[in-house]
Amino acid sequence: MKLFTPLLLVTLFVSTLVARPVSLPRAGFFLPDSLKEVSFQFKTVGNLILLPVTFNDTVHLNLILDTGCRNVVLFGKHFSKHFVLHPEKKVKFSGLGAGKPVVGKLSLNNKVAIDAVVGEKIPVVVVPDQNLFGSYANVDGIIGYDIFIKFEVEINLTRRLITFRPAFTSEIARGYEKISIRVVDSRPIINSTIYFPGKEGQLVDLMLDTGSSLGLLLKTSDIERFPGETRPRVLGRGLNGKIQGTNSIAKTLMLEQVEVRDVRAGIIYSPWHNYASVGMDILKEYSIVLNYCKSYAGFRKL
């Protein structure tokens, strides 16, 4: 079956609805005390990172690692029978696309395992009425901020190798260009400058989006700032459906001191928002480090 491409999972915001009492032992993700780090191979779908995840010791699923996602989200009606859901605790969230917001049900206090990484008392959102990944085999949902906030995560897409280290005790390895990030609404944001032919450089806050298979994406209320095609087309699929926009080529993208040349860019008009992100079509060319707790990213050209 031919898959729709590119797949775009952007900026999913889901707030944890239940406070975790400080008296409870070890909530969230962590490594066993005997391990300083863990590395393992991952699979990919459309350049997106697919992690094998086990829930409550029995449910084995594959989740896309998405920096735009706050909580674990599963898509599919059949998951309702595997998790204890709280119908009164509904979660509504939106991403890009022309459709309606997505509504999910909340499951609390789940045990999660990703290789040697352990998660305790993890909230899971189950979206029973929509399967975003229906065109993909063996893709069940997404995971993001819950795990990034606890670890330094190193990703090498060429080797398909991911490494998790405790965030507070990690230091970026030699050979990486270190870039400052700030975490805004669970998303890693960096200062960047985009140069289009014949235009002055545009300063933008740019999200590093591992949940997008696109390259550079610009959502703007001033479409004239970014030259592109005149006729809109479908650029990809977001959380809320098809994404209409135009294509262009940026001469240079500066991620602080990291320079990327001749970047394919998708431009979307919005009367309300200005937004930029860089996805896996660009990030796949680098080994990447993300450390939310120490506010840095690392880039090393592969």
BELKA-V795936 format. One line per field, one symbol per residue. ss: DSSP state (H for helix, E for strand, C for the rest). phi: phi as a letter, one per 30 degrees, with the letter a starting at -180 (. if undefined). burial: I if it has 9 or more other C-alpha atoms within 8 Angstrom, else O. A space follows every 10 residues. Layout:
ss: ???
phi: ???
burial: ???
This chain:
ss: CCCCCCEECC CECCCCCCCC CCCCCCCEEE ECCCCCEEEE ECEEECCEEE EEEEECCCEE EEEEECCCEC CEEEECHHHH HCCCEEEEEE EEECCCCCCC CEEEEEEEEE EEEECCEEEE EEEEEEECCC CCCCCCCCCC EEECHHHHCC EEEEEECCCC EEEEEEHHHC CCCCCCEEEE CEEECCEEEE EEEEEECCCC CEEEEEEECC CECCCEEEEE CCHHHCCCCC CCEEEEEECC EEEEEEEEEE EEEEECCEEE EEEEEEEEEC CCCCEEEECH HHHCCEEEEE ECCCCEEEEE EC
phi: .dddbddbcb hccbddcbdc dddddhcjca ceedccabba dbcbbhiddc cdbcchibcc bbbddbdccd cdbcckdddd dcbdccedcc bcabbdkcdd eccbcccchc cbbbhddcbb hcdbcccdca cdcedcdibc lbbaeecddc bdccbbdddh bbbcbeddcc bdddjcddbd bbcbhicdcb dbbccceibd dcdbdbcdcd cccdccbbcb cbdddbdadc cdbddlbcdc jdccabcabd dbbcchcdcb chcdbcbcdb dcbcabbbcd dcdddbdbbb bddcibbbbb dd
burial: OOOOOIIIII IIIIOOOOOO OOOOOOIIII IOOOOOIIOO OIOIOOIIII IIIIIOOOOO IIIIIIIIII IIIIIIIOII OOOOIIOOOI IIIIIIIOOO IIIIIIIIOI IIIIOOIIII IIIIIIIIOO IOIOOOOOII IIIIIIIIII IIIIIIIOOI IIIIIIIOOO OOOOOIIIIO IIIOOIIIII IIIIIIOOOO OOOIIIIIII IIIIIIIIII IOIOOOOIOO OOOIIIIIII IIIIIIIIII IIIIIIOOII OOIIIIIIII OOOIIIIIII IIIIIIIIII IIOOIIIIII OO
